[in-house]
């Protein structure tokens, strides 16, 4: 008597499915974390222990690499996009992009629900006094929580619109370059599509969040967007070897025959 195949067992042993699950998990997790940490502005120069840069763009002077913490993760998101695009095709990237946006919106709705909860007195006023240095005390933990977690709706909306536009452009440029180069020049289709999508993302999010939502001047938005773009351009170039490394690991995991088959079907 031949045993019937178990569907659940096949899910656990199916290499393409396991790979997609792993990539999708990292993709969505990176997008979600990037949104939440994006409220923090950090100095790249101070973080690296170097003298601050001073750029001048569109009449705005003394601009340095003062960036949102989210830019650390967004290049990873776009590289994950290219890897998923390579092996699973445009439909899979779009599915994950819509899913990521939906989950991010859900997460922010839950955060706003948490903000509306009435705080406990001990947590609100006493838990912020831990430590011996009085200068580091938090006078109102609930206010701090609300300020940090409750990002403006314009920032959230701008980020989501920029993300979706960037993703659509990324997959389109990726496949256009791949049709021209075939399996050659992985760096060109991956890095090229990322740079173009990051160019759009850098300005769209600022225009919606700050030009429309906060009445910044257009020159300020363009200047800060240009600084962000320079940073993203440098990071995208530096991460190019990571793309080849990821391809090598995935190809060894899948095997050459299965890997080539998946790439051909994804391109089609």
C-alpha positions as CSV (number, residue, x, y, z in Angstrom):
1,X,0.0,0.0,0.0
2,X,1.5,3.3,-1.1
3,X,1.3,6.1,1.5
4,X,-0.4,9.3,0.4
5,X,1.8,12.3,0.4
6,X,1.4,14.6,3.4
7,X,0.8,18.2,2.3
8,X,2.3,19.7,5.4
9,X,5.4,17.5,5.1
10,X,5.9,18.7,1.6
11,X,5.7,22.3,2.7
12,X,8.5,21.7,5.2
13,X,10.7,19.9,2.7
14,X,10.0,22.1,-0.3
15,X,13.2,24.1,-0.9
16,X,11.7,27.0,-2.9
17,X,8.9,27.3,-0.4
18,X,11.3,27.4,2.6
19,X,13.5,29.9,0.7
20,X,10.5,32.2,-0.1
21,X,9.3,32.0,3.5
22,X,12.8,33.0,4.8
23,X,13.2,35.9,2.3
24,X,9.6,37.1,2.9
25,X,10.1,37.1,6.7
26,X,13.3,39.2,6.4
27,X,11.7,41.5,3.9
28,X,8.7,42.3,6.0
29,X,10.6,42.5,9.2
30,X,13.1,44.9,7.8
31,X,10.3,47.1,6.3
32,X,8.4,47.1,9.6
33,X,11.5,47.9,11.8
34,X,12.6,50.6,9.4
35,X,9.3,52.4,9.9
36,X,9.4,52.3,13.7
37,X,13.1,53.3,14.0
38,X,12.7,56.0,11.4
39,X,11.5,58.5,14.0
40,X,15.1,58.8,15.3
41,X,17.5,61.2,13.5
42,X,21.2,60.3,13.8
43,X,24.4,61.9,12.8
44,X,26.3,59.6,10.4
45,X,29.6,61.5,11.0
46,X,29.4,61.3,14.8
47,X,28.5,57.6,14.6
48,X,31.5,57.0,12.5
49,X,33.8,59.3,14.6
50,X,34.7,61.6,11.7
51,X,34.4,65.3,11.1
52,X,31.0,66.5,9.9
53,X,30.5,67.2,6.2
54,X,29.1,70.4,5.0
55,X,27.0,70.3,1.8
56,X,25.2,73.1,0.0
57,X,22.2,72.2,-2.2
58,X,19.5,74.4,-3.6
59,X,20.6,77.3,-1.5
60,X,20.5,75.4,1.7
61,X,23.9,75.4,3.5
62,X,25.7,73.4,6.2
63,X,23.9,70.2,5.3
64,X,25.5,67.0,6.7
65,X,24.5,63.3,6.9
66,X,21.8,63.8,9.5
67,X,19.5,60.9,8.6
68,X,16.6,58.9,9.9
69,X,17.6,55.6,11.4
70,X,15.3,54.0,8.9
71,X,17.8,54.6,6.0
72,X,20.0,52.0,7.6
73,X,17.5,49.3,6.8
74,X,15.7,50.5,3.6
75,X,18.7,49.6,1.3
76,X,18.5,46.1,2.7
77,X,14.8,46.0,1.9
78,X,15.5,47.0,-1.7
79,X,18.2,44.4,-2.0
80,X,15.9,41.8,-0.7
81,X,13.4,42.9,-3.3
82,X,16.0,42.2,-6.1
83,X,16.8,38.8,-4.7
84,X,13.1,37.8,-4.4
85,X,12.6,39.3,-7.9
86,X,15.4,37.1,-9.3
87,X,14.1,33.8,-8.0
88,X,10.3,34.3,-7.6
89,X,9.4,37.0,-10.1
90,X,7.5,40.3,-10.1
91,X,4.2,38.9,-8.8
92,X,5.9,37.7,-5.6
93,X,7.5,41.1,-5.0
94,X,4.2,42.9,-5.4
95,X,2.5,40.4,-3.1
96,X,5.1,41.0,-0.4
97,X,5.0,44.8,-0.9
98,X,1.3,45.0,-0.4
99,X,1.5,42.6,2.5
100,X,4.3,44.7,4.1
101,X,2.3,47.9,3.7
102,X,-0.8,46.2,5.2
103,X,1.1,44.9,8.2
104,X,2.8,48.3,8.8
105,X,-0.6,50.0,8.7
106,X,-1.9,47.4,11.1
107,X,1.1,47.8,13.4
108,X,0.6,51.6,13.6
109,X,-3.1,51.2,14.3
110,X,-2.2,48.9,17.2
111,X,0.4,51.5,18.4
112,X,-2.1,54.3,18.4
113,X,-4.5,52.0,20.3
114,X,-1.7,51.5,22.9
115,X,-1.1,55.2,23.0
116,X,-4.7,55.7,24.0
117,X,-4.5,53.4,27.0
118,X,-4.5,55.1,30.4
119,X,-1.0,54.7,31.9
120,X,-0.2,53.3,35.3
121,X,1.1,55.9,37.7
122,X,4.1,53.9,38.8
123,X,5.2,53.2,35.2
124,X,4.5,56.8,34.1
125,X,6.5,58.6,36.7
126,X,8.7,56.1,38.6
127,X,10.1,53.8,36.0
128,X,11.8,56.7,34.3
129,X,13.9,57.4,37.4
130,X,16.1,54.3,37.2
131,X,19.8,54.9,37.4
132,X,22.0,57.2,39.4
133,X,22.4,60.1,36.9
134,X,19.6,62.5,37.4
135,X,20.2,64.1,34.1
136,X,19.1,60.9,32.4
137,X,15.8,60.6,34.2
138,X,12.6,60.6,32.1
139,X,10.0,62.8,33.9
140,X,7.0,61.3,32.0
141,X,7.4,57.9,30.5
142,X,3.9,58.0,28.9
143,X,4.6,61.3,27.2
144,X,7.9,59.9,25.9
145,X,6.3,56.8,24.7
146,X,3.6,58.7,22.9
147,X,6.1,61.2,21.3
148,X,8.4,58.4,20.0
149,X,5.8,55.8,18.9
150,X,3.2,58.2,17.7
151,X,4.7,59.4,14.4
152,X,2.7,61.8,12.3
153,X,0.2,60.5,9.8
154,X,1.9,62.5,7.0
155,X,5.2,60.7,7.7
156,X,3.5,57.3,7.7
157,X,1.5,58.0,4.6
158,X,4.5,59.5,2.7
159,X,6.7,56.6,3.6
160,X,4.1,54.0,2.5
161,X,3.4,55.8,-0.9
162,X,7.2,56.2,-1.5
163,X,7.8,52.5,-0.6
164,X,5.1,51.2,-3.0
165,X,6.2,53.5,-5.9
166,X,9.8,52.5,-5.2
167,X,9.0,48.8,-5.3
168,X,7.0,49.0,-8.5
169,X,9.8,50.9,-10.2
170,X,12.5,48.6,-8.8
171,X,10.9,45.4,-10.2
172,X,10.2,47.0,-13.6
173,X,13.8,48.3,-14.0
174,X,15.2,45.1,-12.7
175,X,13.4,43.0,-15.4
176,X,14.1,45.5,-18.1
177,X,17.8,45.3,-17.4
178,X,17.7,41.5,-17.1
179,X,16.1,41.2,-20.5
180,X,18.9,43.2,-22.0
181,X,21.8,41.4,-20.2
182,X,20.4,37.9,-19.5
183,X,22.1,36.1,-16.6
184,X,25.2,38.4,-16.9
185,X,25.8,41.6,-14.9
186,X,23.9,40.7,-11.7
187,X,25.4,43.9,-10.2
188,X,23.9,46.1,-12.9
189,X,20.3,45.0,-12.6
190,X,20.4,44.7,-8.8
191,X,22.3,47.9,-8.0
192,X,20.9,49.9,-11.0
193,X,17.2,49.1,-10.1
194,X,17.9,49.9,-6.4
195,X,19.5,53.3,-7.2
196,X,16.6,54.4,-9.4
197,X,14.0,53.3,-6.9
198,X,15.9,54.9,-4.0
199,X,16.1,58.1,-6.1
200,X,12.3,58.2,-6.2
201,X,11.8,57.1,-2.6
202,X,14.2,59.8,-1.3
203,X,12.1,62.7,-2.6
204,X,8.6,61.3,-2.6
205,X,8.5,60.6,1.2
206,X,9.9,64.1,2.0
207,X,7.5,65.9,-0.4
208,X,4.5,64.2,1.1
209,X,5.6,64.2,4.8
210,X,7.2,67.6,5.0
211,X,6.4,69.8,2.0
212,X,2.7,68.9,2.0
213,X,2.3,67.8,5.6
214,X,4.6,70.2,7.5
215,X,5.0,73.2,5.1
216,X,8.7,72.9,4.6
217,X,10.1,74.9,1.7
218,X,10.6,73.0,-1.5
219,X,14.4,73.9,-1.5
220,X,14.8,72.4,2.0
221,X,13.0,69.2,0.9
222,X,15.1,68.9,-2.2
223,X,18.3,69.6,-0.3
224,X,17.7,67.0,2.4
225,X,16.5,64.5,-0.2
226,X,19.7,65.0,-2.1
227,X,21.8,64.3,1.0
228,X,19.7,61.1,1.7
229,X,20.2,60.1,-1.9
230,X,24.0,60.4,-1.7
231,X,24.1,58.2,1.4
232,X,21.8,55.6,-0.2
233,X,23.9,55.6,-3.4
234,X,27.1,54.9,-1.4
235,X,25.4,52.2,0.6
236,X,23.9,50.5,-2.5
237,X,27.4,50.4,-4.1
238,X,29.0,49.0,-0.9
239,X,26.3,46.3,-0.6
240,X,26.9,45.0,-4.2
241,X,29.2,42.2,-3.0
242,X,26.4,41.1,-0.6
243,X,24.2,40.5,-3.6
244,X,26.7,38.1,-5.1
245,X,27.2,36.4,-1.8
246,X,23.4,35.9,-1.4
247,X,23.1,34.5,-4.9
248,X,25.9,32.1,-4.2
249,X,24.4,30.8,-1.0
250,X,20.9,30.4,-2.6
251,X,22.3,28.7,-5.7
252,X,24.1,26.2,-3.5
253,X,21.1,25.6,-1.4
254,X,18.7,25.0,-4.3
255,X,21.2,23.3,-6.6
256,X,22.1,24.6,-10.1
257,X,19.2,22.8,-12.0
258,X,16.5,24.1,-9.7
259,X,18.1,27.5,-9.4
260,X,18.3,28.0,-13.1
261,X,14.7,26.8,-13.6
262,X,13.3,29.2,-10.9
263,X,15.3,32.2,-12.5
264,X,13.9,31.3,-15.9
265,X,10.3,31.1,-14.7
266,X,10.7,34.3,-12.6
267,X,12.0,36.1,-15.7
268,X,9.2,34.9,-17.8
